Amino acid sequence: MLRAFVAVICLLQIACAATSTTPERKKRSTLHTQIGTSLLKNGKLPEALGELRKAIELDNDNPIAHNNIALVYLFRDRLESAEKHLNRALRLQPNYTEAKNNLGRVYIESKKLREAIDVLEEATEDLTYTEPQKTYGNLSLAYFEMGDTNSALKYIEKSLNFDRNRCVSLNLYGRILYRKKLYQPASASFDLAIDKCVEQPFAEPHYFSGLSHLKAGNKELAITRFEETAKLFPTSKYGRQAQVALRKIK
């Protein structure tokens, strides 16, 4: 669920809160944070968790370590732990926009949608944040989950204005259009998402591309997408649903 949500984390950031931790411990904490972040980027979650725990043990006032360990917990569906560490990061560094964005995502996964919208709207006020497409994408997702497709559409368009090739935004754009019963443009957005997600493919755009093509009257294209979904993601929820759809069509 969370593939579409991996952040690019700056390794050069340092904790700025004043603590009684010795300079040597701070230095070692920063090193373990850097190692843990690199492991996180490469998908090595258990190893990343170990390094980031060491970083926090050495310096509990290291906001970067708290933010990054929260991402590990988020990817492992430990939402309470993720929320705790992100709140700690923001107490240490209240203007930490990346942590606000990540907290918004945790709130979405926890179904705390109003809280998600509040913290994400606050994050959009930081004009120095270099990845606003993530914040607007998360805002769109929060409104989508609330059933407000008009607001969801507004924010996903803002996300795509900053990055036209962001595959998770293209997928969500397709989901919004599909919900609005705009099946032809939805299928185009899903197909583009598939092309842009080649490095980190996931089942959802493949499956919903099939549904959109089917609703738009393109039966052969729908069959192709459903077969693709079933083959590439056989054990996933959408892989199983694609197999059911194929049996019904054929």
C-alpha positions as CSV (number, residue, x, y, z in Angstrom):
1,M,0.0,0.0,0.0
2,L,2.7,2.2,0.7
3,R,5.1,1.8,-2.3
4,A,3.7,5.0,-3.7
5,F,4.9,6.9,-0.4
6,V,8.9,6.4,-0.2
7,A,10.6,9.8,0.4
8,V,14.0,11.1,-0.8
9,I,15.6,11.9,2.6
10,C,18.5,14.4,2.8
11,L,21.5,12.7,4.4
12,L,23.2,16.0,5.2
13,Q,20.6,17.2,7.7
14,I,21.6,17.3,11.3
15,A,19.5,17.5,14.5
16,C,19.3,21.0,15.8
17,A,17.6,20.6,19.2
18,A,19.8,21.3,22.2
19,T,20.4,18.3,24.3
20,S,22.9,17.0,26.9
21,T,24.2,14.4,24.6
22,T,27.9,14.6,24.1
23,P,29.3,15.8,20.7
24,E,30.7,12.3,20.2
25,R,27.4,10.6,20.7
26,K,25.7,13.1,18.4
27,K,28.3,12.4,15.8
28,R,27.8,8.6,16.1
29,S,24.0,9.1,16.0
30,T,24.3,11.1,12.8
31,L,26.4,8.3,11.3
32,H,23.9,5.6,12.2
33,T,21.1,7.8,10.8
34,Q,22.9,8.1,7.5
35,I,23.5,4.3,7.3
36,G,19.9,3.6,8.3
37,T,18.6,6.0,5.7
38,S,20.6,4.4,3.0
39,L,19.3,0.9,4.0
40,L,15.8,2.3,4.0
41,K,16.1,3.7,0.5
42,N,17.3,0.2,-0.7
43,G,14.3,-1.5,0.9
44,K,16.3,-3.2,3.7
45,L,13.8,-2.5,6.4
46,P,15.1,-4.7,9.3
47,E,18.6,-3.5,8.9
48,A,17.5,0.1,8.6
49,L,15.4,-0.3,11.8
50,G,18.5,-1.6,13.7
51,E,20.6,1.4,12.6
52,L,18.0,4.0,13.3
53,R,17.3,2.5,16.8
54,K,21.0,2.9,17.5
55,A,20.9,6.5,16.3
56,I,18.1,7.3,18.7
57,E,19.7,5.4,21.6
58,L,22.8,7.6,21.1
59,D,20.8,10.8,20.7
60,N,17.1,10.8,21.4
61,D,16.9,14.4,20.2
62,N,17.8,13.5,16.7
63,P,14.7,14.5,14.6
64,I,16.0,13.0,11.4
65,A,16.4,9.6,13.0
66,H,12.8,9.8,14.5
67,N,11.4,10.8,11.1
68,N,13.2,8.0,9.3
69,I,12.5,5.2,11.8
70,A,8.8,6.3,11.5
71,L,9.0,5.5,7.8
72,V,10.2,2.0,8.6
73,Y,7.3,1.5,11.0
74,L,4.9,2.9,8.4
75,F,6.1,0.4,5.8
76,R,5.7,-2.4,8.3
77,D,2.2,-1.2,9.2
78,R,3.2,-0.2,12.8
79,L,1.2,3.0,12.6
80,E,1.1,3.8,16.3
81,S,4.9,3.6,16.5
82,A,5.3,5.7,13.3
83,E,2.9,8.4,14.7
84,K,4.8,8.5,18.0
85,H,8.2,9.0,16.3
86,L,6.9,11.6,13.9
87,N,5.3,13.6,16.7
88,R,8.7,13.4,18.6
89,A,10.5,14.7,15.4
90,L,8.1,17.6,15.2
91,R,8.4,18.5,18.9
92,L,12.2,18.7,18.3
93,Q,11.9,20.6,15.0
94,P,8.4,22.2,14.6
95,N,9.2,23.4,11.0
96,Y,10.2,19.9,9.8
97,T,8.0,19.8,6.7
98,E,9.1,16.3,5.6
99,A,7.9,14.9,9.0
100,K,4.6,16.8,8.6
101,N,4.1,15.2,5.3
102,N,4.9,11.7,6.6
103,L,2.6,12.3,9.6
104,G,-0.2,13.1,7.2
105,R,0.4,9.8,5.4
106,V,0.3,7.9,8.7
107,Y,-3.0,9.6,9.6
108,I,-4.4,8.6,6.2
109,E,-3.4,5.0,6.8
110,S,-4.9,5.2,10.3
111,K,-8.2,6.6,8.9
112,K,-7.6,9.9,10.8
113,L,-8.5,11.8,7.7
114,R,-9.4,15.2,9.3
115,E,-6.1,15.2,11.2
116,A,-4.3,14.3,8.0
117,I,-5.8,17.2,6.1
118,D,-4.9,19.6,8.9
119,V,-1.2,18.7,9.1
120,L,-0.8,18.4,5.3
121,E,-2.4,21.8,4.7
122,E,0.1,23.2,7.2
123,A,2.9,21.5,5.3
124,T,1.8,23.3,2.0
125,E,2.6,26.6,3.6
126,D,6.3,25.9,3.5
127,L,7.3,27.4,0.2
128,T,10.9,26.2,0.7
129,Y,9.9,22.5,0.7
130,T,11.4,20.9,-2.4
131,E,8.9,18.1,-2.9
132,P,5.4,19.7,-2.7
133,Q,4.1,17.1,-5.1
134,K,4.2,14.6,-2.2
135,T,2.2,16.8,0.1
136,Y,-0.4,17.6,-2.6
137,G,-0.6,14.0,-3.5
138,N,-1.2,13.0,0.1
139,L,-3.8,15.8,0.5
140,S,-5.6,14.4,-2.6
141,L,-5.5,10.9,-1.1
142,A,-7.0,12.1,2.2
143,Y,-9.9,13.8,0.4
144,F,-10.4,10.8,-1.9
145,E,-10.7,8.5,1.1
146,M,-13.2,11.0,2.6
147,G,-15.3,10.7,-0.6
148,D,-14.7,14.3,-1.7
149,T,-13.6,13.7,-5.3
150,N,-13.7,17.4,-6.3
151,S,-11.1,18.4,-3.6
152,A,-9.1,15.2,-4.4
153,L,-9.0,16.2,-8.1
154,K,-7.9,19.7,-7.3
155,Y,-5.0,18.6,-5.2
156,I,-3.9,15.7,-7.5
157,E,-3.7,18.2,-10.3
158,K,-1.5,20.4,-8.2
159,S,0.7,17.4,-7.5
160,L,1.0,16.6,-11.2
161,N,1.8,20.3,-12.0
162,F,5.0,19.9,-10.0
163,D,5.9,16.4,-11.3
164,R,4.0,15.1,-14.4
165,N,5.8,11.8,-14.3
166,R,5.1,10.8,-10.6
167,C,3.6,7.4,-11.0
168,V,1.6,7.3,-7.7
169,S,0.0,10.6,-8.6
170,L,-0.9,9.4,-12.0
171,N,-2.4,6.3,-10.4
172,L,-4.5,8.4,-8.0
173,Y,-5.6,10.7,-10.8
174,G,-6.9,7.6,-12.6
175,R,-8.7,6.5,-9.4
176,I,-10.4,9.8,-9.1
177,L,-11.4,9.9,-12.7
178,Y,-12.7,6.3,-12.5
179,R,-14.8,7.2,-9.5
180,K,-16.2,10.1,-11.5
181,K,-17.1,7.6,-14.2
182,L,-14.7,9.2,-16.7
183,Y,-13.4,5.9,-17.9
184,Q,-11.5,6.8,-21.1
185,P,-9.3,9.5,-19.4
186,A,-9.0,7.2,-16.4
187,S,-7.6,4.4,-18.5
188,A,-5.1,6.8,-20.1
189,S,-3.9,7.9,-16.7
190,F,-3.5,4.3,-15.4
191,D,-1.6,3.3,-18.6
192,L,0.7,6.2,-18.1
193,A,1.2,5.3,-14.5
194,I,2.2,1.8,-15.5
195,D,4.8,3.2,-17.8
196,K,6.2,5.5,-15.2
197,C,6.2,2.9,-12.4
198,V,8.6,0.4,-14.1
199,E,11.2,0.7,-11.3
200,Q,8.6,0.1,-8.5
201,P,5.7,-1.6,-10.2
202,F,2.5,-2.3,-8.2
203,A,-0.8,-4.0,-9.0
204,E,-3.3,-1.2,-8.6
205,P,-2.8,0.7,-11.9
206,H,-2.7,-2.5,-13.9
207,Y,-6.0,-3.7,-12.4
208,F,-7.8,-0.4,-12.7
209,S,-6.6,0.1,-16.2
210,G,-8.4,-3.2,-17.0
211,L,-11.6,-2.0,-15.3
212,S,-11.4,1.4,-17.0
213,H,-10.9,-0.1,-20.5
214,L,-13.8,-2.5,-19.8
215,K,-16.1,0.3,-18.8
216,A,-15.0,2.3,-21.8
217,G,-15.9,-0.6,-24.1
218,N,-12.4,-1.7,-24.9
219,K,-12.8,-5.4,-24.1
220,E,-9.6,-6.6,-25.6
221,L,-7.4,-4.0,-23.9
222,A,-9.2,-4.9,-20.6
223,I,-8.4,-8.6,-21.0
224,T,-4.7,-7.7,-21.7
225,R,-4.5,-5.7,-18.5
226,F,-6.3,-8.3,-16.4
227,E,-4.0,-11.0,-17.7
228,E,-1.0,-8.8,-17.0
229,T,-2.2,-8.2,-13.5
230,A,-2.8,-11.8,-12.8
231,K,0.6,-12.8,-14.2
232,L,2.7,-10.1,-12.5
233,F,0.9,-9.9,-9.2
234,P,-0.7,-13.4,-8.7
235,T,-0.8,-13.4,-4.9
236,S,-2.0,-9.8,-4.5
237,K,-5.6,-8.7,-3.9
238,Y,-5.7,-7.2,-7.4
239,G,-4.1,-10.2,-9.0
240,R,-6.9,-12.4,-7.6
241,Q,-9.6,-9.9,-8.6
242,A,-8.1,-9.8,-12.1
243,Q,-8.4,-13.6,-12.3
244,V,-12.1,-13.3,-11.3
245,A,-12.7,-10.6,-13.9
246,L,-11.1,-12.7,-16.6
247,R,-13.4,-15.7,-15.8
248,K,-16.4,-13.4,-16.1
249,I,-15.3,-11.8,-19.4
250,K,-14.4,-15.1,-21.0
